[in-house]
Amino acid sequence: MIKPFEMKRKDLPLTSFITTYEVKLDEPEMNKDIIKVINKYGDRQNHKTNVKAQMTEWKMWHEPGFKKLANYIIKASHVASTQTYNTAIEPVITNMWGMKYKSEEIAVSHDHWPAVWSCAYYVNAPKGAPGLFFPEMGEQGGERQIEEGLLILFQGHIKHAVRPAKFKGYRYVVSANIHSQKEVKREL
């Protein structure tokens, strides 16, 4: 029998970098399709998630544009897993959603654990629109500026957010969570 014990949390100062994997996609037709779909769906989440902007349903991989992007995400997850963990996983997208941010809209700091990987794909990049902010990297060094067609993949336990910023137009983004096929089968 295991004896009861008291465990204490100990927060250590951050001494390492947050590793991301990035690829720039040149897919204007895919981007047009994604924007059409996001606009068609409207706000299905009513600002009740961590995203305080317009957000679609959670399972969008079957929609035009999203389907093609899902293939890129699977490929990127396979490569990143091999490089990070020295082993390939069979990646599976467990949810994928689109967002449309207006000026000053945010996403509160959150993570996607227990996902192995999470990602953000920037369909467009309006001038002055906020990037992906990693709070653990500090106020000055934690924001990755966005570029049209940029796919950023990062480990699911990493906290991230979108800070408020003034810009014109709309900032379209697609995010997804990726798990190992083995883990998904185990849950069924």
Contacts in CASP RR format, 6 or more apart in sequence:
PFRMAT RR
TARGET T0000
AUTHOR 0000-0000-0000
METHOD contacts of the structure
MODEL  1
MIKPFEMKRKDLPLTSFITTYEVKLDEPEMNKDIIKVINKYGDRQNHKTN
VKAQMTEWKMWHEPGFKKLANYIIKASHVASTQTYNTAIEPVITNMWGMK
YKSEEIAVSHDHWPAVWSCAYYVNAPKGAPGLFFPEMGEQGGERQIEEGL
LILFQGHIKHAVRPAKFKGYRYVVSANIHSQKEVKREL
14 136 0 8 1.000
14 137 0 8 1.000
17 137 0 8 1.000
18 134 0 8 1.000
18 136 0 8 1.000
18 137 0 8 1.000
18 154 0 8 1.000
18 158 0 8 1.000
19 84 0 8 1.000
19 154 0 8 1.000
19 155 0 8 1.000
20 144 0 8 1.000
20 152 0 8 1.000
20 153 0 8 1.000
20 154 0 8 1.000
21 76 0 8 1.000
21 79 0 8 1.000
21 80 0 8 1.000
21 83 0 8 1.000
21 152 0 8 1.000
21 153 0 8 1.000
21 154 0 8 1.000
22 150 0 8 1.000
22 151 0 8 1.000
22 152 0 8 1.000
22 153 0 8 1.000
23 72 0 8 1.000
23 76 0 8 1.000
23 150 0 8 1.000
23 151 0 8 1.000
24 147 0 8 1.000
24 149 0 8 1.000
24 150 0 8 1.000
24 151 0 8 1.000
25 69 0 8 1.000
25 72 0 8 1.000
25 121 0 8 1.000
25 149 0 8 1.000
25 150 0 8 1.000
25 151 0 8 1.000
26 149 0 8 1.000
27 68 0 8 1.000
27 69 0 8 1.000
27 149 0 8 1.000
30 65 0 8 1.000
30 68 0 8 1.000
30 69 0 8 1.000
31 65 0 8 1.000
31 123 0 8 1.000
31 124 0 8 1.000
31 148 0 8 1.000
31 149 0 8 1.000
31 172 0 8 1.000
33 63 0 8 1.000
33 64 0 8 1.000
33 65 0 8 1.000
33 66 0 8 1.000
33 68 0 8 1.000
34 64 0 8 1.000
34 65 0 8 1.000
34 66 0 8 1.000
34 69 0 8 1.000
34 98 0 8 1.000
34 123 0 8 1.000
34 172 0 8 1.000
34 174 0 8 1.000
35 123 0 8 1.000
35 124 0 8 1.000
35 172 0 8 1.000
36 64 0 8 1.000
37 56 0 8 1.000
37 60 0 8 1.000
37 63 0 8 1.000
37 64 0 8 1.000
37 65 0 8 1.000
37 66 0 8 1.000
38 54 0 8 1.000
38 56 0 8 1.000
38 98 0 8 1.000
38 99 0 8 1.000
38 100 0 8 1.000
38 172 0 8 1.000
39 100 0 8 1.000
41 56 0 8 1.000
41 57 0 8 1.000
41 60 0 8 1.000
41 98 0 8 1.000
42 54 0 8 1.000
42 56 0 8 1.000
42 100 0 8 1.000
43 54 0 8 1.000
43 55 0 8 1.000
44 55 0 8 1.000
44 56 0 8 1.000
44 57 0 8 1.000
45 51 0 8 1.000
45 55 0 8 1.000
45 56 0 8 1.000
47 53 0 8 1.000
47 55 0 8 1.000
49 55 0 8 1.000
50 107 0 8 1.000
50 108 0 8 1.000
50 110 0 8 1.000
51 99 0 8 1.000
51 107 0 8 1.000
51 162 0 8 1.000
52 105 0 8 1.000
52 106 0 8 1.000
52 107 0 8 1.000
52 108 0 8 1.000
53 99 0 8 1.000
53 100 0 8 1.000
53 101 0 8 1.000
53 102 0 8 1.000
53 105 0 8 1.000
53 106 0 8 1.000
53 107 0 8 1.000
54 99 0 8 1.000
54 100 0 8 1.000
54 101 0 8 1.000
54 102 0 8 1.000
55 97 0 8 1.000
55 98 0 8 1.000
55 99 0 8 1.000
55 100 0 8 1.000
56 97 0 8 1.000
56 98 0 8 1.000
56 99 0 8 1.000
57 97 0 8 1.000
58 95 0 8 1.000
58 96 0 8 1.000
58 97 0 8 1.000
59 95 0 8 1.000
59 96 0 8 1.000
60 66 0 8 1.000
60 96 0 8 1.000
60 97 0 8 1.000
60 98 0 8 1.000
60 174 0 8 1.000
61 67 0 8 1.000
61 70 0 8 1.000
61 93 0 8 1.000
61 96 0 8 1.000
61 176 0 8 1.000
66 96 0 8 1.000
66 98 0 8 1.000
66 174 0 8 1.000
69 96 0 8 1.000
69 121 0 8 1.000
69 151 0 8 1.000
69 174 0 8 1.000
70 93 0 8 1.000
70 96 0 8 1.000
70 176 0 8 1.000
72 151 0 8 1.000
73 91 0 8 1.000
73 93 0 8 1.000
73 96 0 8 1.000
73 119 0 8 1.000
73 121 0 8 1.000
73 151 0 8 1.000
73 153 0 8 1.000
73 176 0 8 1.000
73 178 0 8 1.000
74 91 0 8 1.000
74 92 0 8 1.000
74 93 0 8 1.000
74 178 0 8 1.000
76 119 0 8 1.000
76 151 0 8 1.000
76 153 0 8 1.000
77 89 0 8 1.000
77 91 0 8 1.000
77 116 0 8 1.000
77 117 0 8 1.000
77 119 0 8 1.000
77 153 0 8 1.000
77 178 0 8 1.000
78 88 0 8 1.000
78 89 0 8 1.000
78 91 0 8 1.000
80 117 0 8 1.000
80 153 0 8 1.000
81 87 0 8 1.000
81 88 0 8 1.000
81 89 0 8 1.000
81 91 0 8 1.000
81 116 0 8 1.000
81 117 0 8 1.000
82 88 0 8 1.000
84 155 0 8 1.000
89 116 0 8 1.000
89 180 0 8 1.000
89 181 0 8 1.000
89 182 0 8 1.000
90 180 0 8 1.000
90 181 0 8 1.000
90 182 0 8 1.000
91 116 0 8 1.000
91 117 0 8 1.000
91 178 0 8 1.000
91 179 0 8 1.000
91 180 0 8 1.000
91 181 0 8 1.000
92 178 0 8 1.000
92 179 0 8 1.000
92 180 0 8 1.000
92 181 0 8 1.000
92 184 0 8 1.000
93 176 0 8 1.000
93 177 0 8 1.000
93 178 0 8 1.000
94 115 0 8 1.000
94 177 0 8 1.000
94 178 0 8 1.000
94 179 0 8 1.000
94 184 0 8 1.000
95 176 0 8 1.000
95 177 0 8 1.000
96 174 0 8 1.000
96 175 0 8 1.000
96 176 0 8 1.000
96 177 0 8 1.000
97 174 0 8 1.000
97 175 0 8 1.000
97 176 0 8 1.000
98 172 0 8 1.000
98 173 0 8 1.000
98 174 0 8 1.000
98 175 0 8 1.000
99 171 0 8 1.000
99 172 0 8 1.000
99 173 0 8 1.000
99 174 0 8 1.000
99 175 0 8 1.000
100 170 0 8 1.000
100 171 0 8 1.000
100 172 0 8 1.000
101 129 0 8 1.000
101 162 0 8 1.000
101 170 0 8 1.000
101 171 0 8 1.000
101 172 0 8 1.000
101 173 0 8 1.000
102 169 0 8 1.000
102 170 0 8 1.000
103 165 0 8 1.000
103 166 0 8 1.000
103 167 0 8 1.000
103 168 0 8 1.000
103 169 0 8 1.000
104 164 0 8 1.000
104 165 0 8 1.000
104 166 0 8 1.000
105 162 0 8 1.000
105 164 0 8 1.000
106 130 0 8 1.000
106 161 0 8 1.000
106 162 0 8 1.000
106 163 0 8 1.000
106 164 0 8 1.000
107 160 0 8 1.000
107 161 0 8 1.000
107 162 0 8 1.000
108 161 0 8 1.000
109 135 0 8 1.000
109 159 0 8 1.000
109 160 0 8 1.000
109 161 0 8 1.000
110 159 0 8 1.000
110 160 0 8 1.000
110 161 0 8 1.000
111 118 0 8 1.000
111 156 0 8 1.000
111 157 0 8 1.000
111 158 0 8 1.000
111 159 0 8 1.000
111 160 0 8 1.000
112 118 0 8 1.000
112 156 0 8 1.000
112 157 0 8 1.000
112 177 0 8 1.000
113 156 0 8 1.000
113 157 0 8 1.000
114 156 0 8 1.000
114 157 0 8 1.000
114 179 0 8 1.000
114 183 0 8 1.000
115 156 0 8 1.000
115 177 0 8 1.000
115 178 0 8 1.000
115 179 0 8 1.000
116 155 0 8 1.000
116 156 0 8 1.000
116 178 0 8 1.000
116 179 0 8 1.000
116 180 0 8 1.000
116 183 0 8 1.000
117 153 0 8 1.000
117 154 0 8 1.000
117 155 0 8 1.000
117 156 0 8 1.000
117 177 0 8 1.000
117 178 0 8 1.000
118 153 0 8 1.000
118 154 0 8 1.000
118 155 0 8 1.000
118 156 0 8 1.000
118 158 0 8 1.000
118 160 0 8 1.000
118 175 0 8 1.000
118 176 0 8 1.000
118 177 0 8 1.000
118 178 0 8 1.000
119 151 0 8 1.000
119 152 0 8 1.000
119 153 0 8 1.000
119 154 0 8 1.000
119 175 0 8 1.000
119 176 0 8 1.000
119 178 0 8 1.000
120 132 0 8 1.000
120 151 0 8 1.000
120 152 0 8 1.000
120 160 0 8 1.000
120 173 0 8 1.000
120 174 0 8 1.000
120 175 0 8 1.000
121 149 0 8 1.000
121 150 0 8 1.000
121 151 0 8 1.000
121 152 0 8 1.000
121 173 0 8 1.000
121 174 0 8 1.000
121 175 0 8 1.000
122 146 0 8 1.000
122 147 0 8 1.000
122 148 0 8 1.000
122 149 0 8 1.000
122 150 0 8 1.000
122 151 0 8 1.000
122 152 0 8 1.000
122 171 0 8 1.000
122 172 0 8 1.000
122 173 0 8 1.000
123 148 0 8 1.000
123 149 0 8 1.000
123 172 0 8 1.000
123 173 0 8 1.000
123 174 0 8 1.000
124 148 0 8 1.000
124 170 0 8 1.000
124 171 0 8 1.000
124 172 0 8 1.000
125 146 0 8 1.000
125 147 0 8 1.000
125 148 0 8 1.000
125 149 0 8 1.000
125 150 0 8 1.000
125 171 0 8 1.000
126 167 0 8 1.000
126 168 0 8 1.000
126 169 0 8 1.000
126 170 0 8 1.000
126 171 0 8 1.000
127 167 0 8 1.000
127 168 0 8 1.000
128 165 0 8 1.000
128 166 0 8 1.000
128 167 0 8 1.000
129 146 0 8 1.000
129 165 0 8 1.000
129 167 0 8 1.000
129 171 0 8 1.000
130 143 0 8 1.000
130 146 0 8 1.000
130 162 0 8 1.000
130 163 0 8 1.000
130 164 0 8 1.000
130 165 0 8 1.000
130 167 0 8 1.000
130 171 0 8 1.000
131 143 0 8 1.000
131 144 0 8 1.000
131 145 0 8 1.000
131 146 0 8 1.000
131 162 0 8 1.000
131 163 0 8 1.000
132 143 0 8 1.000
132 144 0 8 1.000
132 146 0 8 1.000
132 152 0 8 1.000
132 160 0 8 1.000
132 162 0 8 1.000
133 142 0 8 1.000
133 143 0 8 1.000
133 144 0 8 1.000
133 160 0 8 1.000
133 161 0 8 1.000
133 162 0 8 1.000
133 163 0 8 1.000
134 142 0 8 1.000
134 143 0 8 1.000
134 144 0 8 1.000
134 154 0 8 1.000
134 158 0 8 1.000
134 159 0 8 1.000
134 160 0 8 1.000
135 142 0 8 1.000
135 159 0 8 1.000
135 160 0 8 1.000
135 161 0 8 1.000
136 142 0 8 1.000
136 158 0 8 1.000
136 159 0 8 1.000
143 163 0 8 1.000
144 152 0 8 1.000
146 171 0 8 1.000
154 160 0 8 1.000
156 177 0 8 1.000
END
